[in-house]
Amino acid sequence: MNKSKLKIKMLEKGVTAEVLAEKIGMSKTAFSKRLNSLIPFKDHELFKLKTELSLTLDELNNIFLTF
């Protein structure tokens, strides 16, 4: 996961990690662990992030499928 790209998208949408976590039905702690790559995001969580941040499929891939 490219944390920087995700944070840029969050800034563009004017949403904090705490607010985004709430919008996708996750605790701030759980979101933080995923954001810091301690736990991977699940598919349904990625779909919710895609929706909340209005990400294109390419943007989603660029953020979460970096090797």
Secondary structure, 3 states (H helix, E strand, C coil): CCHHHHHHHHHHHCCCHHHHHHHCCCCHHHHHHHHCCCCCCCHHHHHHHHHHCCCCHHHHHHHHCCC
